[in-house]
Amino acid sequence: MEDSIERHIERTIVMHKKDDEEKEVKLVETSTFVMDLGLNAFVNGSTVEMPEGYEGMNLDKIRSINFHLGLVQQGLNLYKGHLRLVYGLGIEYNNYRFEEDIDLEKGSNPLAYTINDEVDYRKNKLVTQYLTMPLMLNFKSDPDDEDESFKVSAGIQLGYLIGSHTKQKWGRRSDKEKRKTRGNYQVEDYRYGYVLQFGYGDFNIYGKYYPNSVFKKDRGPQVSTAAVGFVLTPF
C-alpha cells in the first residue's frame, strides 16, 4: 500500500515538472509575415486638409490604405513572458489616394501637380514604400493563453524609403487603362514614427503617427502621416 502511494506521488511530481517545462517561456520568440492593415491620411497641424497651394492633393480618406508586412519579428523575454522587447524588419506601404484628378509631376522641385480635366480617374494615388525597423515594448496579461490575453505594445518605428510611384486607372470596365510611374516625388528618405497597439485575443488594433514631414523641406507640402487599423496577424 505504501509503495503504491509513493509511486503515485512520484508520478504526480513528474507530471507537474513536465507541465512546468512545457509552460517555460522562451527567451526569444520569432514570427514571420506579421501584417497590419488600415487607413492613413496626411496631417496638417490639427487638420487633415492640405496646406495652401496644395489643395488639389487632398486625400480620399476612406480609400487611402496603410499596409505593413513584418518580414521577421522577434520578442526578447524580459519578465516571465508578460513583458517583451519586440524588434524586427518589415516593409510599409502608404497609399495616398487623391480626391481630385491630378497628375503629380515626377522630378519637379518643389513638387508640382496639374489638374487633368480630360480624364476621370477611377484610381489615382501616390504610393511610398519604406523598409521598417520597429522597436516596441509588449505586454501580455496571460502569456500561457493567447486567446484570453489582453495585449499592449508601444514604441517607435524607423523607416528608410525604398521606392515611390504614382498609380492611375481610368476608363470603363470594358476599356480600362492604367499607368504606373516610378520616380522622384520629393518624399523624405528617412522617417520615424510612434506606434501603439492594443487588443484582446486575436482582436487587435493599431495607431501610428509619423511627426516628420512626408515630403522634403521646401520641396513639397509639409504634412505628417497618421494611420489606424487592425493587426491581422498579431505577434
Helices and strands as residue ranges (DSSP letters): H 2-22, E 28-43, G 55-57, G 61-63, E 65-79, E 83-97, E 102-104, E 113-115, E 121-140, G 146-148, E 150-170, G 173-175, E 177-182, E 190-200, E 203-210, E 224-231
